[in-house]
Amino acid sequence: MFDEPLEYEGELTENEAKKVIESILFAAGHAVTYKKLAEVMHISEEDVRMIVSEYQKEYDSALPRGIQLLTFANACQLVTKEQYAGYVRAALGIKEGGNLSKSSLETLAVIAYNQPVTKTYIDQVRGSDSAYAVKGLLDRGLIECLGRMDVPGKPRLYGTTPMFLRSFGLSSTDELPPLELTAGENL
């Protein structure tokens, strides 16, 4: 009965398009590509990006909201604002757990700031073996193998994922805070 998108007579207004985008993102519960939004609304991907960008400004305005609109290179998503996560976990019975260990956080930082990187590079920067941390970050979906380096042995190259961005409330790695290194440190 509702297999096809609602056909509008004429084009969607920007206000209607915002409502459609918000509805889709709310129902999805995960990032949706601009391409998919453009397909279902019968408008260009460029128009979707422009509408989402304008709508993000509204979400970031002074209006009191418990959610925020995150934008990524090829997708966007509605997420809970970090300061309300505890209330959401309590209401939904979600246990806190799952915090990253110090070694996992160090490994993730090395990858996020230097990607793509090999495990050997991570080990050199950290000064210890990172195999367990890399496996854990892969299992959690925070990093992924981006390919292999074209050198003997063809080591894997690791980088962060959209899940990493969502988990830290970032739209891109450009939003990472600047590094503050002390003398002799490198990352």
Order of alpha helices (4+ residues) and beta strands (2+ residues): alpha-beta-alpha-alpha-beta-beta-alpha-alpha-alpha-alpha-beta-beta-alpha
